Amino acid sequence: MEPFGGGHGRVRGRGRGRGRRSPSTSPVVVGNEQCARGRGSEEKKQPQNSSPDSRSDSDSVGMGMSKLNIGDDVDKPSAAAASVGEGGFDICPRKQPGSVVLKPPLLVQNREKRRSGSSNNNGNGLSLRPGMVLLKGYLSLNDQQKIVERCRELGVGVGGFYQPGYGEETKMHLKMMCLGKNWDPHTSQYGERRPFDGAKSPHIPPEFQTLVSNALRDSNALVPQNRLPSISPDICIVNFYSQTGRLGLHQDKDESEDSLRRGLPVVSFSIGDSALFLYGDHRDPDKAEKLQLESGDVLIFGGPSRNVFHGVTAIHPNSAPNLLLQHTNLRPGRLNLTFRQY
């Protein structure tokens, strides 16, 4: 596999023209959407139930005074969905014979090709608050494509994507895969193997480690007065959200006491459809700041912002880069990778 993230240098500004369609316009029909429906691998919608207790990590959260789980819905699963982990979930289902793929306008294609040839140092860095930095468009389309392909490869294998939940009566439309260490939503604790099938978590690919290291270096170069410590991530939680996914405000605080005390940062990659992101000092969404996270953005929070409340209130359909969809056949939705050091 070709190395990731070549040519990292200082962060400098870039225009924000992305050529995405507004959610209100008619979407372009792409092969992955047809394949996802044809293979029937998405869960059917069920009546929404009340959620169990809130958890502390990014996979179970509270929103305001109510409690809810990560994901778009909490369902009573069918018998087939109840057996988590079987078969592996394919985030990039292969196109079926006869499927039609409509290419985007030539202007959009050329704009995205120029963007795909850009190295990662073209991101537009923003300091959101002390210890919290957003690198806009930091991951090139080439890097995004390779991340998707690697996650797809790991996701269909042993220890790959499964449907998390809190007992057999509460399953979610979220698909999750843990790399390095496993995070158990039942106990909010890390371990070497998944309790329900004994599968060992796959290793974090070294090219992912390189991207994390480069992002932290460029973040510190952008805001030298609030430098964050480097990490050697041994945890990566990979989540795939459907286009109706949600994530209530929560804190990431299941790592070791030493990691939290030192303010070792969390590094988050966003790929696919855009998301409306919330963050603040409380679990009240009405008091939270709002931020648009787009495909290729890298968000970093550590130091004084290590325990910031954060969440996702909406996924914007049909907002992923067209070239990314053409090259990977990524399903409609958002792929998110969060790296931590235990």
N, C-alpha and C positions, 0 to 999 in steps of 0.2 A: 504494500500500500504506500502511495506517495506520501511524504511527510506533510503534516498540517502546518498551517500558520506561518508560512515563510514571510520574511521581510517585515518583522515587527519593529517599529521604531517609535518615535514620539507620537502622541495623539494630536491630531490637528483637525480643524473644522471641516465640514463637508456640507454641501447642499442637501436638503431633505427631500427632494423630489423622488418619489418611489414608484409612481405610476400604478398605484393600487386602485382598485375599483372601490367605490363607496358601497357599503353593505346594501344600500337601497337599490342599486342597479342590478340588472340581470346578470347572474354569474356565468362565467365561461364553463362549459361542460368539459370536465377532464376525466381521463380514464380511471384515475384512482377512485373517484366518487362512484362511478358505475360499477367498478369491481367490488367496492366495499358493499354495495347493495346486492350485487349478484351473488357474492359468496355468503351473504347472510351472517357475517361474523359479528356485527354490532348487536348489542342486546336490545330487546324490545322494551319500549317505555312501559312502565308499570305505575300504578298510583303511588304517589309519594307518601312515605311513612314518616313518623317522627324519628329523629336520630338519637343514637345513644350518646353517652357522655363525651364531652370534648376531650381531645388529646392535645398534647403540647407540640408535636412535630408538624411538619408541613402536610401531613396526610390525614389530620383530623383536627378540626378547629371550631372556634366559636364565632358567631356573627352577632354583635350586639348582645342582647340578653338571652337570645336563643342559642341552641346547640345544633351544629350540623357537621356532617362529614365532608371531606374534600370530594369534588366530583360534581357532576351535573344533577344526579338524582340518587336517592337511596331507595332500593327496590327489594321486593321479595323475589328472588331469582327463580328462574325455571330450573327443572332438574338438571338440565345440561349445564346451565351457568353455575350451579351450586358447586360443581367439582372444579375448584379453582386450579389453575396451573396446568391443565391438560392441553396438549397440543401446541401451546405457545401462541401468542397473539402477534400477528403480522401487521406492523404499522405501514408496510408498503406492499399490499397485495399485488400479485402479478396481473397485468392486463389480460382480460379474457379475449379469446378470438372474436373478432367482429366488433369490438368496442371502438367507439369513435372519439377521437381526441381533437378538439378544436384549438388551434394555436392562437395565442394572443396577437393583437395588432403588431405590425412590424416595428412601430415606434416603441412599444413596450418591450419587445424582444431586444432591440438594440440598446435600450437604456439598461436593461438587466444584464446584458452581456458586458457592458462597460463596467457595471458594478461588480460582476463576478470576477473580472480581471483585476480588481483592486486588492491590494494587500491590506492586512488588518490594521495597519497604522493610520488608515483614513477615517477611523471612527471619530465622532464628535463627542468628546467627554463632557459630562455634566456632574458637578458636585452638588448632590441633593441636600446633604446635611453632613456634619462631621462624621467621617467613617463610612459614608454611603455615596457610592459613585456609579453613574450610569455611563457606559461606553456605547453610544449609539452606532449601530451598523458595524460593530467591531469584527464580527465573524463574516468573512467573505462568503459569497455564494458557493464557492468551491469548498470551503471548510464546512459550511452547513450541509452540503451534499454528502461529504464524507462522514460527518457525524451521524446523519440519518441512516446511511448505509451500514455503519458499524452498529448502531443501536438496533437496526432491523436484524442484523446477523446474530447479535447476542440475544435479542428478544424472542426469537423463535427456538432458542436452544435451552439447555438445562439451566435452571435458575432465571429464566427470562420473564417476559411480561406475564402478569396474572391479574386477576380482578380482586383487589383487596376488599376487606369488609370487617365487620365486628360481630362475627357469628353467622350462622347459616341463614338468618332471617334478614340480614342487612348487607347487601352487596351494592357496589357503586359502579357507575359507568366509566370510572377511571381505570386505566391500566398502569401498573407500576412494576418497575424492575429495579432492584438494588445491586449496585456494583461495589466491590470491596468488602463491605459488611452489610448484613441484612438488617433492615429496620422492621420490627414487628408492630403492626398497628394495634394488636391486642394489649401489648404490654408497654408500648412506647420505649422499647429498649433495643439496643443493637446486639447482634450475635453473628456467628460465622455461618449458620445455616437457617433455612426457612423451617419453621416448626411444622407446617402442614404437609410438606413432602420431603424434608431433609436435604433439599438441594442447596449446594454451596453457591454463594454469590459469585458471579464472574469477576475477574480482575478488571480494574479500571485500565483501559487502553493507555499506553504511554503517550500517544498523540493527544489524548484528552488532558493528561497531566501537563504537557507542554503548553497547550492553549491556556490553561489556568494560570500557570506561572507567568506567561507573557502578559496576560490581562492584568494581573496584580502589579507587575513591573510598570506597565503603562499607566495604570491608575495612580500609582505612587508618583510617577513623573508628572502627572497632571496636577495633583494636589499634594505637593511635598510637605506642606505644613501639617497634614493629617495622614501621615504614612501608616499603612496597615502592615502587620507582620506577614511574612510569606508563610505558605502552608504546603505540606506534602499530603494532598488529599487521599484519605484511605476510605472515604465514603462518597458515593454518588447515587442519589435517588433520581431515577429517570421516570417521569410521569408523562403519559399521553392522555390529553383531555379531548373529549368530543367537542363539537362546536357549541354545545350548551353547558360546558363545564364551568364550575365555580370553585372558588377557594376562599373560605372565610378568613377573617383576620386572626392571626396566631403568631406565636414566637417559635423559632427553631432553638430548642433548648434541651434536647436529649443527648447532646454530646457530653464529653467528660467535663468534670468541674474545672480541670486545668485549661481545657480548650476555651471554655466560656469565660473563665477569669482573665485569660490573656487576650480575649477579644479576637481570637482567630477568625478570619472572615469566612463568610459563605459566598460562593461564586456561582451565579445562576446564568445559564445559557437559554435563550428563547429562540425557537425555530418553528416555522410554520405560520399559522394564523396569529394575528396580533391579539393582545390581551390588554384590558384595562386593569391596571395594578394599583392597589391601595397600600399606603404605609403611614404609620404614625406612632404615637407614644401610648395609645390606648386601644382597646378592642372595640371602640365605637366607630363604625364606618362613617358616621356623619361628621366626625372630627378628623378623618384621615385625608391625607394628600392623595391626589390622583395622578397617574402617570401612564402613558401609552408605551407598552413594550412590544416591539416589532421583531420580525424574524432577523436574526443576526445580532440583536442587542445582548450585551453582557451587563448584568447588575451585580454589584459587589457591596456587601455590608458587613462591617466588623468594627473593632474598637468600640467607641462610644455608641455605635448603632448596632452592635451585635445582637441585642435583644429587641430590636424594633419589631412592632407588630406589622404584619404584611399579609396581603392576600390578593386574590383576583376576583373581580366582580363580573367580568364578561369576556367572552371570546368572540372576536369579530370574524364572521364567516367570509370566505373567499378573499382573504387579505394576504395570503402567503405568496411569495414570489412565484410567478408563473414558471420560470426556468427551473426552480427547485422542484416543483410538482412534475414537470416534464421529465426531469432526469432521475427522480427517485420514486415517483408514483406514491408519494406520502399521502396518507388518508387525510380527509378534511379534519382539522383540529390543530392542537398546539402540542409540540414536543418540548419539554422543559427538563433540563439537567441541572441539579444543584449539587455542588461539591463542597465537602466539609472535611475537617481533620478531627478525628475523635479525640 
